[in-house]
Amino acid sequence: MTAQVRSNTPARFGAVLACAAGIAAVALTSPTAAQPPRPEFVVSGFDLGAVDQVRPNATELAAELSAQGWCTAKATARTTGEWSDVPAGVEPEKWVSVVTVGFGNRAEAYAFQFTGPTRAAKLVAHVSHRKRWTPAGERWLPPFTNLLDGFRIAYPEVQRAAPHPALQLEVVLANPKAGSGGADEALTVPPEKVFPPVRAIVTAAACVAGWAPSPNKADARARVEVRVRDQACDFRVAFTRGGKETVLTRDRVPWEEFHDQLAVLLSLPTRPTVADFTRPSPEGATLLGVGAGRIVCLVDDELTALDAATGAEAWRLRVPQGKTGPKRVERYAARPDSAGKLRLYRTTTALAEIAVADGAITPLAPVPVAAFDVAPDGEVATAQGAKLAVYARGKEVWSAAGSEPITAGPRLEPDRVLFGNGRGELVALARADHRELWRVPLGKQLWGPITTAGALRLAFSAADETLFAFDPKDGAVKWTYAAGDALVQHPIEHDGAVVVVTKGNRVARLDAATGTVAAEAKWPTWIVSAEPVTVGGQTRLAVGDVSGRLTLLGRDLKPIWESALGTRVTGRAAVASTPPVWKGKPRPAKGGPDDLLDSIAADAAGSKPFLLATDGSGFLYKLTTEGTK
C-alpha cells in the first residue's frame, strides 16, 4: 500500500507525511483489524420457582442478548437436564444457565456459568424482584432485560477477576417427607418442591459469599442441611477446612430472605471479624445504642429493642397507619445520660421518655419539640421555633419567647439554660426564672446541640463553618476551630479530646482546652458516623462509612482494626455483652424432637463483649475485636 505526496516539501518531511498517510489508509480500510472477536454464548432457561412468575425462554433470551451488540448468542436445543449440568456438545465457557426461583412475594433471576476443570459455578448476574402493581392489578414482570444488562456489564469483570477459592458444596434435605416440618406446622409448599429452588439459591449465595462452588472435592467443604418449615427454612452448614469443622446455623429464615441471609451465612468462614448476625428487617435497621440488656434500633422506622442474649425482638413501638395517605413516622432520640446510660426519647406528638428495658412510655412534656435536653433531676428544656420552655414532671415551669428561632441547644446547666439562635447569638437564661444572664454574638446561624469539651461548651456556626468553645459562666470564647465544611454529626468527647467529623470526610482530634489539632485523618469515602467505644479496656473511635467498612481508630486516628460489612454502615456502633452465637427464642414444641436443631451443641462459652453494627441491608452484625491492641 502506498501513498503519494505531491508537494515541494523536503524529502524527509515528505516521507513522514507519506508514512502517516499510509497509516490512515490502513485505518480506513481495516476498521476491525484490532478488535477481538465477540464472545459467543449458548443460553438455557430454567424455572424452579414456586410462584407464577414470568419464565425464562431460551430463544427470547438469546435474541435479546445478541441484540445488545457485544456478543452473539443462540438457544440450546436441550429439553431436559439440570440447570447446573453443561449440555452435551456445548463448550462450558459458552454456556449461560438462566435460572428463576421464587417463593411468596419475592423471586430471583440468576445467570450462571459453570467453567474450569471442576465446572465450578460463577454467578455473573442476579436480579431480585417482586410483584408490581399495574393497571391490570398486581403481577410479576419479566426481570430478564435487567438481568442481561447486568450480564453484559459484569461478564468482562468476571473474566478478568482472580478465581474464587474452590468449595465442595453439598445441599441435602433434612425432612424429605411432606408434613415433617413438625407436628405443629402445615406446610404451604411440600419439601420436595421447596428443595430444588433452594439448592439453586444456596449455590448463588455461595458465589456471592466469595466461593467457587461445585460438587467436586476441594480443600474447603460445606454441607448444607435444609429443613423446610411453613414459608421458611432452617439451615445448618457444616463447614470443613484444614481438618477443622465449623457449624453455622440459621433458623426459620423466611422465604423472601433465603438469598440474602445465606450469602452472609456462607461468607462467615472467610470473615474472621464477624461472629454472628441477625436481620431485624430487610427494609433496613439503624443501630441507636445498647443498654439494660437491649440492643435498640430503628427497624422499618419503628423503635425496636432486641434481646442482647438471643438477638430476638424484645419489644417494638408500632406506629398506627391509616388506610390512605403517607406513612406516619415518629421521631426518636437516643443519648447517654450523665452516668453514661442509654436514654430513649420520642420527640413527635408529645415529648416522652421510653424505657430501654420494656418500651414503657413516660410523658415529659405535652408538646412535640424540635430540640430538648434532660437534666439529671428530670427537668426538661424544650425548644420549638422561638419558644424555650422548662418542664418538671410533665408540667410547664416557665416559658420564654424570643424574636429569633432557636437553632442551637437548648442545654441545661445546674443554674442556667444555654441556647443559640438564627442570628448567631448565644444566650444564657436563669434556670429558675428565665432571667437573661448574658448574650454573646458568636457567628451566623448557630446550629445543632450544644455539647461539652471538659469545662467548656461547644456551639457550631453552620454559616461560618466554625466551632466555638466557650465558658458557660459568661459566654467568653476560649478557642475556635475552622472546620471549613458542614459536620457529619455534633462534636464528641473522646478520651479527653474533642473529635470533629466533617462532610468533606475529615476527622480531627482537638485538644479540649485549646482547640489545637492533635491528630487529623482524611477518610477515603463518605463517613456515616463516628462513635467512642470501649474495646479491650481502651476507648477507641468507631468510624462507619458508606462503603460498608467499620474501622477502629486509636488516639492518633490511625486504624487498628476494621471489618467489611455487607453494605453502607447505618447508625452508631456500640458494644454489648452477648453470647458468641445468638440462638433466638425457642419455638414451643408441640410434636416430636427436631433432630436438626437438637444436633447443634449448646454454646457453653458464655457472654462477652462484642462490637455491634448495622448496615443498609437490614443486618445487625456481632463483631469480634480479639487481638486489638
PLY file of the C-alpha trace (Angstrom):
ply
format ascii 1.0
element vertex 629
property float x
property float y
property float z
element edge 628
property int vertex1
property int vertex2
end_header
0.00 0.00 0.00
1.46 3.34 -0.98
0.58 7.00 -0.67
1.75 9.79 -2.93
2.57 13.20 -1.53
2.63 15.95 -4.14
4.46 18.99 -2.80
7.78 20.77 -2.75
8.30 19.79 0.90
11.80 18.47 1.79
12.15 14.75 1.23
12.44 13.78 4.92
9.24 15.63 5.90
7.52 14.20 2.83
8.46 10.72 3.96
6.89 11.33 7.33
3.69 12.54 5.66
3.70 9.54 3.38
4.04 7.22 6.39
1.19 9.00 8.15
-0.98 8.77 5.04
-0.25 5.07 4.81
-1.31 4.54 8.45
-4.51 6.47 7.79
-5.23 4.32 4.75
-4.78 1.17 6.81
-7.11 2.53 9.47
-9.76 3.38 6.89
-9.61 0.10 5.04
-9.22 -2.23 8.09
-11.53 -0.88 10.82
-11.89 -4.19 12.66
-8.34 -5.48 12.45
-7.53 -4.70 16.12
-10.88 -5.68 17.60
-11.15 -9.03 19.43
-13.84 -11.45 18.33
-17.18 -11.09 20.03
-18.00 -13.67 22.72
-20.36 -16.46 21.77
-22.92 -17.90 24.18
-25.38 -20.76 24.29
-28.35 -19.96 26.54
-30.65 -22.26 28.51
-33.59 -21.26 30.70
-34.90 -22.99 33.83
-37.77 -22.03 36.12
-37.62 -23.60 39.58
-39.88 -21.17 41.39
-42.92 -21.91 43.47
-44.60 -18.74 42.17
-46.29 -17.98 38.88
-43.61 -15.61 37.62
-42.57 -14.99 34.00
-40.49 -17.99 32.98
-37.21 -17.73 31.08
-37.47 -18.58 27.38
-34.08 -19.57 25.97
-34.85 -18.42 22.43
-36.02 -14.98 23.58
-33.08 -14.63 25.97
-30.56 -15.46 23.24
-32.17 -12.99 20.83
-32.16 -10.20 23.43
-28.55 -10.94 24.39
-27.44 -10.85 20.74
-29.35 -7.60 20.18
-27.08 -5.89 22.72
-24.41 -5.95 20.01
-21.38 -7.03 22.05
-21.82 -10.79 21.67
-23.68 -13.47 19.75
-25.99 -15.95 21.44
-28.19 -18.87 20.50
-30.59 -21.04 22.43
-29.71 -24.58 23.40
-31.81 -27.34 21.90
-31.99 -29.24 25.20
-35.38 -30.01 26.69
-34.18 -31.96 29.73
-31.33 -31.79 32.19
-30.28 -29.91 35.29
-29.70 -26.16 35.45
-26.17 -26.89 36.66
-25.25 -29.53 34.04
-23.50 -28.26 30.91
-25.35 -29.68 27.88
-23.57 -32.29 25.78
-21.69 -30.79 22.86
-21.61 -27.26 24.36
-18.34 -25.68 25.45
-18.65 -24.87 29.18
-17.19 -21.36 28.70
-20.03 -20.55 26.30
-22.96 -21.89 28.29
-25.20 -19.49 30.24
-27.80 -21.00 32.54
-30.60 -18.54 33.34
-32.48 -19.75 36.42
-35.56 -18.27 38.05
-36.64 -19.18 41.57
-39.18 -17.66 43.90
-41.33 -18.01 46.96
-44.05 -15.79 48.35
-43.64 -12.21 47.17
-40.00 -12.32 46.08
-38.24 -14.03 43.20
-34.65 -14.25 41.99
-33.28 -14.44 38.45
-29.73 -15.79 38.12
-27.30 -16.02 35.20
-24.81 -18.80 35.97
-21.78 -20.13 34.15
-20.05 -23.41 35.00
-16.44 -23.31 33.87
-12.96 -24.51 34.73
-11.77 -28.07 35.33
-14.29 -28.62 38.18
-17.21 -26.88 36.43
-17.43 -24.52 39.39
-20.35 -22.12 39.40
-19.95 -18.43 38.63
-22.83 -16.07 39.30
-22.40 -13.49 36.56
-25.68 -11.60 37.10
-28.51 -11.57 39.62
-31.78 -9.66 39.86
-34.19 -9.76 42.79
-37.73 -8.70 42.02
-41.24 -8.63 43.45
-44.77 -8.41 42.20
-45.67 -4.94 40.95
-48.91 -3.04 40.69
-50.05 -2.46 37.13
-53.32 -1.17 35.63
-54.30 -4.83 35.35
-53.57 -5.47 39.03
-50.61 -6.95 40.92
-48.46 -9.16 38.74
-44.98 -10.47 38.10
-43.00 -8.54 35.49
-40.14 -10.10 33.50
-36.69 -9.42 35.06
-34.67 -10.53 32.04
-33.78 -7.18 30.47
-32.21 -6.08 33.75
-30.56 -9.47 34.17
-28.98 -9.43 30.71
-27.86 -5.81 31.13
-26.15 -6.91 34.33
-24.60 -9.85 32.48
-23.20 -7.51 29.80
-21.60 -5.27 32.41
-20.29 -7.99 34.71
-19.02 -10.55 32.19
-15.74 -8.76 31.32
-15.04 -8.14 35.00
-15.70 -11.78 35.88
-13.31 -12.87 33.12
-10.53 -10.63 34.47
-11.08 -11.35 38.17
-8.92 -13.77 40.11
-10.66 -17.12 40.64
-12.55 -17.61 43.89
-11.41 -20.38 46.26
-12.98 -23.73 45.44
-15.76 -25.03 47.68
-17.17 -28.54 47.58
-20.85 -27.81 48.08
-23.42 -30.39 49.10
-27.04 -29.42 49.73
-29.32 -32.00 51.35
-32.92 -32.07 52.53
-33.31 -32.85 56.22
-37.05 -33.59 56.09
-37.81 -35.11 52.68
-41.33 -36.23 53.56
-44.13 -33.69 53.25
-45.56 -32.62 56.56
-42.44 -33.46 58.57
-41.66 -29.83 59.37
-43.13 -30.51 62.80
-46.48 -31.65 64.10
-47.44 -28.01 64.66
-46.84 -26.94 61.09
-48.85 -27.40 57.92
-46.52 -26.70 55.00
-47.74 -24.30 52.32
-45.32 -25.90 49.85
-44.10 -29.50 50.36
-40.34 -30.08 50.88
-39.87 -31.82 47.52
-40.98 -28.64 45.75
-39.06 -26.29 48.03
-35.73 -28.07 47.76
-34.86 -27.62 44.03
-35.11 -23.81 44.09
-33.37 -23.67 47.46
-30.43 -25.63 46.02
-30.06 -23.01 43.29
-30.30 -20.20 45.87
-27.63 -21.83 48.05
-25.32 -22.10 45.02
-25.85 -18.45 44.12
-25.35 -17.38 47.73
-22.06 -19.30 47.87
-20.89 -17.38 44.80
-21.85 -14.06 46.38
-20.00 -15.11 49.54
-16.79 -15.38 47.52
-16.62 -19.11 46.74
-16.42 -21.15 43.54
-18.89 -23.93 44.46
-19.05 -27.30 42.77
-19.87 -30.89 43.78
-16.23 -31.89 43.27
-13.69 -32.45 46.02
-11.97 -29.31 47.29
-9.92 -28.18 50.29
-12.98 -26.40 51.67
-16.26 -28.27 52.03
-19.75 -27.12 53.03
-22.62 -29.47 53.72
-25.87 -27.52 53.87
-28.82 -29.23 55.55
-32.20 -27.70 54.76
-35.23 -28.26 56.94
-38.43 -26.99 55.35
-40.81 -25.05 57.58
-44.01 -23.28 56.67
-42.90 -20.34 54.50
-39.41 -20.64 56.00
-36.44 -22.96 56.28
-33.81 -23.85 58.87
-30.25 -24.09 57.56
-27.34 -25.95 59.13
-23.97 -25.55 57.43
-21.14 -27.90 58.41
-18.06 -26.15 57.03
-14.78 -28.05 56.94
-11.35 -26.71 56.03
-7.90 -27.77 57.16
-9.39 -30.61 59.20
-11.42 -28.19 61.32
-15.22 -28.23 61.25
-17.37 -25.19 62.00
-21.13 -25.47 62.30
-23.18 -22.43 61.25
-26.93 -22.26 61.68
-29.82 -20.01 60.77
-33.31 -20.88 61.97
-36.66 -20.07 60.39
-35.33 -17.91 57.61
-38.37 -16.51 55.74
-38.83 -17.43 52.08
-38.11 -13.92 50.85
-34.76 -13.76 52.69
-33.15 -17.02 51.59
-30.65 -15.45 49.18
-29.55 -12.54 51.38
-29.18 -14.47 54.64
-27.45 -17.45 53.04
-24.95 -15.15 51.31
-23.96 -13.73 54.69
-24.01 -17.13 56.42
-21.73 -18.75 53.83
-19.32 -15.80 54.00
-18.66 -16.22 57.74
-15.76 -18.69 57.33
-13.87 -16.04 55.33
-14.78 -13.13 57.64
-12.95 -13.71 60.92
-14.26 -10.49 62.46
-17.94 -11.50 62.09
-19.03 -13.76 64.94
-22.76 -13.80 64.18
-25.59 -11.77 62.69
-29.31 -11.31 62.72
-31.64 -9.43 60.41
-34.31 -7.37 62.16
-35.78 -6.38 58.79
-34.78 -6.49 55.10
-36.24 -2.97 54.82
-33.45 -1.54 56.98
-32.15 -1.30 60.54
-30.25 1.51 62.25
-28.42 0.83 65.50
-29.07 3.53 68.14
-27.43 2.13 71.26
-27.17 -0.57 73.91
-28.43 -0.69 77.50
-30.37 -2.74 80.05
-29.73 -5.95 78.13
-31.27 -4.47 75.00
-29.94 -3.59 71.56
-32.00 -0.64 70.36
-32.53 0.00 66.66
-34.84 1.76 64.28
-36.43 -1.08 62.30
-38.75 -0.13 59.45
-38.79 3.37 61.04
-40.16 1.90 64.30
-38.26 1.93 67.59
-37.31 -1.66 68.36
-35.30 -3.40 71.07
-33.64 -6.78 70.62
-32.72 -9.06 73.48
-28.91 -8.95 73.74
-28.87 -12.59 74.89
-30.85 -14.05 71.98
-30.91 -11.44 69.19
-34.71 -11.81 69.11
-37.12 -8.89 69.25
-37.95 -7.90 72.84
-40.34 -5.04 72.10
-41.34 -2.65 69.33
-43.31 0.59 69.34
-45.71 0.13 66.45
-46.87 3.28 64.69
-50.56 3.06 63.69
-51.07 3.69 59.98
-54.12 4.92 58.10
-55.59 3.15 55.10
-54.63 6.06 52.85
-52.14 8.87 52.89
-48.39 8.96 53.55
-46.67 6.69 56.04
-46.76 8.04 59.58
-43.34 8.11 61.21
-42.35 9.03 64.76
-39.03 10.71 65.54
-36.79 9.36 68.30
-33.59 10.39 70.02
-31.06 8.15 71.77
-28.42 9.69 74.01
-26.41 8.78 77.11
-27.21 10.45 80.42
-24.62 11.92 82.79
-23.82 8.40 84.03
-23.35 7.06 80.52
-26.58 5.03 80.46
-28.66 4.93 77.28
-31.85 7.01 77.36
-34.55 6.98 74.69
-36.97 9.76 73.81
-39.88 10.34 71.45
-40.00 13.92 70.13
-43.12 13.89 67.95
-46.73 14.03 69.19
-45.51 14.84 72.72
-42.05 14.59 74.28
-41.75 11.34 76.21
-39.09 9.04 77.60
-39.14 5.40 76.57
-37.80 2.76 78.94
-34.97 0.81 77.34
-35.87 -2.41 79.13
-39.53 -2.73 78.12
-40.56 0.23 75.94
-42.79 1.80 78.57
-43.61 5.45 77.80
-43.33 8.27 80.36
-44.60 11.73 79.27
-42.11 14.58 79.78
-43.82 17.50 78.01
-47.26 17.73 76.38
-45.89 19.20 73.15
-43.78 18.00 70.20
-40.29 19.51 70.18
-37.57 20.27 67.68
-34.81 20.07 70.31
-34.60 19.32 74.03
-32.34 18.48 76.97
-33.00 16.47 80.13
-31.25 17.22 83.43
-30.24 14.52 85.95
-33.09 15.68 88.23
-35.65 15.06 85.46
-36.31 18.66 84.44
-36.65 19.17 80.71
-35.82 22.16 78.49
-37.56 22.24 75.10
-37.21 24.42 72.03
-39.86 24.83 69.37
-39.50 27.75 66.97
-38.54 30.81 69.05
-40.06 29.43 72.26
-37.95 28.00 75.09
-39.71 26.18 77.94
-38.78 24.23 81.05
-40.94 21.34 82.33
-40.91 19.34 85.55
-42.91 16.11 85.94
-44.73 16.88 82.70
-45.88 20.37 83.70
-44.54 23.67 82.42
-42.42 25.60 84.93
-41.85 28.61 82.68
-41.54 29.58 79.03
-39.98 32.47 77.15
-40.38 33.50 73.53
-37.70 35.41 71.65
-37.67 37.19 68.30
-35.39 34.65 66.61
-35.88 30.89 66.21
-33.78 28.69 68.49
-31.35 26.79 66.26
-28.72 25.57 68.76
-29.36 23.79 72.05
-31.03 24.05 74.46
-28.63 22.76 77.09
-29.50 22.53 80.78
-26.74 23.55 83.21
-27.17 23.39 87.01
-28.32 27.03 87.23
-28.96 28.10 83.64
-30.19 27.16 80.18
-27.96 27.76 77.14
-29.19 28.14 73.59
-28.28 29.80 70.29
-30.46 31.47 67.70
-30.58 32.03 63.96
-28.96 35.45 64.32
-25.82 33.82 65.73
-26.33 34.88 69.33
-25.50 32.59 72.24
-27.82 33.20 75.22
-27.96 32.08 78.87
-31.17 32.29 80.91
-31.51 31.57 84.60
-32.95 28.11 85.04
-35.12 29.21 87.98
-36.91 32.21 86.46
-35.64 32.66 82.84
-33.83 35.95 83.57
-31.27 36.71 80.87
-27.78 36.23 82.33
-25.76 37.06 79.25
-25.99 37.25 75.45
-22.92 36.92 73.19
-22.81 37.26 69.38
-20.75 34.35 68.02
-21.27 33.58 64.34
-24.00 33.37 61.76
-26.73 30.79 62.27
-25.68 28.66 65.22
-26.86 25.12 64.64
-27.21 21.78 66.42
-26.76 20.67 70.01
-24.51 22.45 72.49
-22.00 19.85 73.65
-19.19 19.61 76.18
-15.41 19.87 75.99
-14.27 19.40 79.56
-15.32 22.54 81.45
-16.11 24.34 78.18
-19.16 24.13 75.92
-19.23 23.85 72.13
-21.50 25.53 69.58
-21.24 25.30 65.79
-21.94 28.05 63.26
-23.32 26.42 60.11
-22.87 29.58 58.04
-19.30 30.25 59.19
-18.44 26.52 59.34
-16.69 27.24 62.62
-16.76 25.52 66.01
-16.77 27.81 69.07
-15.63 26.70 72.54
-16.97 29.00 75.26
-17.21 29.34 79.03
-20.79 28.64 80.16
-20.39 31.13 83.02
-20.14 34.22 80.81
-20.11 33.08 77.17
-16.47 34.08 76.68
-14.99 32.33 73.63
-11.85 30.38 74.58
-10.97 28.95 71.17
-12.34 28.37 67.67
-11.81 25.69 65.06
-12.38 26.44 61.38
-13.95 23.20 60.13
-14.33 24.60 56.61
-17.30 22.35 55.99
-20.56 21.12 57.46
-20.37 18.46 60.16
-21.49 14.85 59.80
-22.58 14.87 63.45
-22.15 17.01 66.53
-18.63 17.13 68.06
-18.00 14.33 70.57
-15.70 13.95 73.54
-13.30 11.08 73.13
-10.54 10.11 75.54
-10.08 13.63 76.87
-10.26 15.34 73.47
-12.88 16.62 71.03
-13.48 14.78 67.75
-14.90 16.66 64.78
-16.06 14.86 61.60
-16.80 16.94 58.51
-18.81 16.10 55.41
-15.57 16.52 53.49
-14.53 13.21 55.11
-12.05 14.76 57.50
-11.64 13.56 61.09
-9.88 15.89 63.52
-8.93 15.34 67.16
-8.74 18.63 69.05
-7.28 19.47 72.45
-10.31 20.19 74.63
-8.67 23.11 76.43
-7.03 24.90 73.50
-8.61 23.61 70.28
-5.18 22.68 68.93
-5.30 19.91 66.32
-3.65 16.88 67.92
-4.33 14.47 65.05
-6.12 14.50 61.72
-7.16 11.92 59.14
-8.64 12.13 55.66
-11.16 9.36 55.04
-11.28 7.71 51.58
-15.08 7.79 51.37
-18.13 9.37 52.99
-18.33 8.91 56.74
-21.68 7.89 58.22
-20.85 8.05 61.93
-18.06 8.19 64.50
-18.73 6.84 67.97
-16.49 6.26 71.02
-16.50 2.61 72.13
-14.56 0.72 74.78
-12.69 -2.28 73.37
-10.28 -4.33 75.44
-10.33 -1.74 78.20
-9.32 1.03 75.79
-11.51 3.79 74.37
-11.48 3.72 70.58
-13.24 5.68 67.87
-15.51 3.51 65.69
-15.93 5.05 62.23
-18.53 3.67 59.80
-18.69 4.69 56.15
-20.79 4.26 53.01
-18.54 1.51 51.64
-19.69 -0.78 54.46
-16.42 -0.58 56.36
-16.28 -0.19 60.16
-12.89 0.91 61.47
-11.49 1.39 64.96
-9.07 4.30 65.36
-6.56 4.95 68.11
-5.70 8.29 69.73
-3.58 9.17 66.69
-6.59 8.47 64.41
-4.74 5.60 62.75
-6.66 2.37 62.02
-6.04 -0.52 64.41
-8.90 -2.81 63.33
-11.53 -2.98 60.61
-14.36 -5.13 59.32
-16.19 -5.07 56.00
-19.97 -5.33 56.36
-22.36 -6.06 53.51
-23.38 -2.54 52.55
-23.38 1.03 53.90
-22.95 1.23 57.67
-26.03 2.68 59.38
-26.40 4.15 62.84
-23.77 4.15 65.55
-21.51 1.29 66.58
-21.91 0.02 70.15
-20.53 -2.68 72.44
-22.77 -5.25 74.11
-22.17 -8.33 76.21
-23.80 -11.25 74.38
-23.26 -14.98 73.80
-20.94 -15.72 70.87
-23.91 -17.09 68.90
-27.49 -15.86 69.06
-29.86 -18.80 69.27
-33.09 -16.80 69.19
-36.18 -17.55 71.25
-37.06 -21.25 71.10
-40.36 -22.12 69.48
-42.65 -24.11 71.81
-42.52 -27.77 70.86
-45.83 -29.43 70.10
-44.57 -32.53 68.41
-41.57 -34.78 68.13
-37.96 -33.67 68.65
-36.29 -31.56 66.00
-33.26 -33.68 65.14
-31.66 -30.90 63.07
-31.77 -28.31 65.85
-31.05 -30.84 68.58
-27.84 -31.75 66.79
-26.45 -28.29 67.44
-24.41 -28.36 70.64
-25.23 -25.78 73.26
-22.77 -22.93 73.41
-21.04 -23.02 76.78
-18.63 -20.16 76.16
-20.84 -17.60 77.92
-21.36 -13.95 77.15
-18.58 -11.50 76.39
-18.30 -8.05 74.81
-18.86 -7.78 71.06
-18.87 -4.76 68.79
-22.24 -4.28 67.10
-23.06 -2.53 63.82
-25.92 -2.38 61.32
-25.87 -1.99 57.55
-28.17 -0.76 54.80
-29.44 -4.27 54.05
-31.01 -4.54 57.49
-28.38 -6.80 59.08
-27.12 -6.43 62.64
-23.59 -7.80 62.92
-21.84 -9.08 66.02
-18.12 -8.41 65.54
-15.15 -9.77 67.43
-12.22 -7.46 68.11
-9.97 -10.04 69.76
-6.31 -9.22 69.29
-6.97 -5.48 69.00
-4.40 -3.54 71.00
0 1
1 2
2 3
3 4
4 5
5 6
6 7
7 8
8 9
9 10
10 11
11 12
12 13
13 14
14 15
15 16
16 17
17 18
18 19
19 20
20 21
21 22
22 23
23 24
24 25
25 26
26 27
27 28
28 29
29 30
30 31
31 32
32 33
33 34
34 35
35 36
36 37
37 38
38 39
39 40
40 41
41 42
42 43
43 44
44 45
45 46
46 47
47 48
48 49
49 50
50 51
51 52
52 53
53 54
54 55
55 56
56 57
57 58
58 59
59 60
60 61
61 62
62 63
63 64
64 65
65 66
66 67
67 68
68 69
69 70
70 71
71 72
72 73
73 74
74 75
75 76
76 77
77 78
78 79
79 80
80 81
81 82
82 83
83 84
84 85
85 86
86 87
87 88
88 89
89 90
90 91
91 92
92 93
93 94
94 95
95 96
96 97
97 98
98 99
99 100
100 101
101 102
102 103
103 104
104 105
105 106
106 107
107 108
108 109
109 110
110 111
111 112
112 113
113 114
114 115
115 116
116 117
117 118
118 119
119 120
120 121
121 122
122 123
123 124
124 125
125 126
126 127
127 128
128 129
129 130
130 131
131 132
132 133
133 134
134 135
135 136
136 137
137 138
138 139
139 140
140 141
141 142
142 143
143 144
144 145
145 146
146 147
147 148
148 149
149 150
150 151
151 152
152 153
153 154
154 155
155 156
156 157
157 158
158 159
159 160
160 161
161 162
162 163
163 164
164 165
165 166
166 167
167 168
168 169
169 170
170 171
171 172
172 173
173 174
174 175
175 176
176 177
177 178
178 179
179 180
180 181
181 182
182 183
183 184
184 185
185 186
186 187
187 188
188 189
189 190
190 191
191 192
192 193
193 194
194 195
195 196
196 197
197 198
198 199
199 200
200 201
201 202
202 203
203 204
204 205
205 206
206 207
207 208
208 209
209 210
210 211
211 212
212 213
213 214
214 215
215 216
216 217
217 218
218 219
219 220
220 221
221 222
222 223
223 224
224 225
225 226
226 227
227 228
228 229
229 230
230 231
231 232
232 233
233 234
234 235
235 236
236 237
237 238
238 239
239 240
240 241
241 242
242 243
243 244
244 245
245 246
246 247
247 248
248 249
249 250
250 251
251 252
252 253
253 254
254 255
255 256
256 257
257 258
258 259
259 260
260 261
261 262
262 263
263 264
264 265
265 266
266 267
267 268
268 269
269 270
270 271
271 272
272 273
273 274
274 275
275 276
276 277
277 278
278 279
279 280
280 281
281 282
282 283
283 284
284 285
285 286
286 287
287 288
288 289
289 290
290 291
291 292
292 293
293 294
294 295
295 296
296 297
297 298
298 299
299 300
300 301
301 302
302 303
303 304
304 305
305 306
306 307
307 308
308 309
309 310
310 311
311 312
312 313
313 314
314 315
315 316
316 317
317 318
318 319
319 320
320 321
321 322
322 323
323 324
324 325
325 326
326 327
327 328
328 329
329 330
330 331
331 332
332 333
333 334
334 335
335 336
336 337
337 338
338 339
339 340
340 341
341 342
342 343
343 344
344 345
345 346
346 347
347 348
348 349
349 350
350 351
351 352
352 353
353 354
354 355
355 356
356 357
357 358
358 359
359 360
360 361
361 362
362 363
363 364
364 365
365 366
366 367
367 368
368 369
369 370
370 371
371 372
372 373
373 374
374 375
375 376
376 377
377 378
378 379
379 380
380 381
381 382
382 383
383 384
384 385
385 386
386 387
387 388
388 389
389 390
390 391
391 392
392 393
393 394
394 395
395 396
396 397
397 398
398 399
399 400
400 401
401 402
402 403
403 404
404 405
405 406
406 407
407 408
408 409
409 410
410 411
411 412
412 413
413 414
414 415
415 416
416 417
417 418
418 419
419 420
420 421
421 422
422 423
423 424
424 425
425 426
426 427
427 428
428 429
429 430
430 431
431 432
432 433
433 434
434 435
435 436
436 437
437 438
438 439
439 440
440 441
441 442
442 443
443 444
444 445
445 446
446 447
447 448
448 449
449 450
450 451
451 452
452 453
453 454
454 455
455 456
456 457
457 458
458 459
459 460
460 461
461 462
462 463
463 464
464 465
465 466
466 467
467 468
468 469
469 470
470 471
471 472
472 473
473 474
474 475
475 476
476 477
477 478
478 479
479 480
480 481
481 482
482 483
483 484
484 485
485 486
486 487
487 488
488 489
489 490
490 491
491 492
492 493
493 494
494 495
495 496
496 497
497 498
498 499
499 500
500 501
501 502
502 503
503 504
504 505
505 506
506 507
507 508
508 509
509 510
510 511
511 512
512 513
513 514
514 515
515 516
516 517
517 518
518 519
519 520
520 521
521 522
522 523
523 524
524 525
525 526
526 527
527 528
528 529
529 530
530 531
531 532
532 533
533 534
534 535
535 536
536 537
537 538
538 539
539 540
540 541
541 542
542 543
543 544
544 545
545 546
546 547
547 548
548 549
549 550
550 551
551 552
552 553
553 554
554 555
555 556
556 557
557 558
558 559
559 560
560 561
561 562
562 563
563 564
564 565
565 566
566 567
567 568
568 569
569 570
570 571
571 572
572 573
573 574
574 575
575 576
576 577
577 578
578 579
579 580
580 581
581 582
582 583
583 584
584 585
585 586
586 587
587 588
588 589
589 590
590 591
591 592
592 593
593 594
594 595
595 596
596 597
597 598
598 599
599 600
600 601
601 602
602 603
603 604
604 605
605 606
606 607
607 608
608 609
609 610
610 611
611 612
612 613
613 614
614 615
615 616
616 617
617 618
618 619
619 620
620 621
621 622
622 623
623 624
624 625
625 626
626 627
627 628
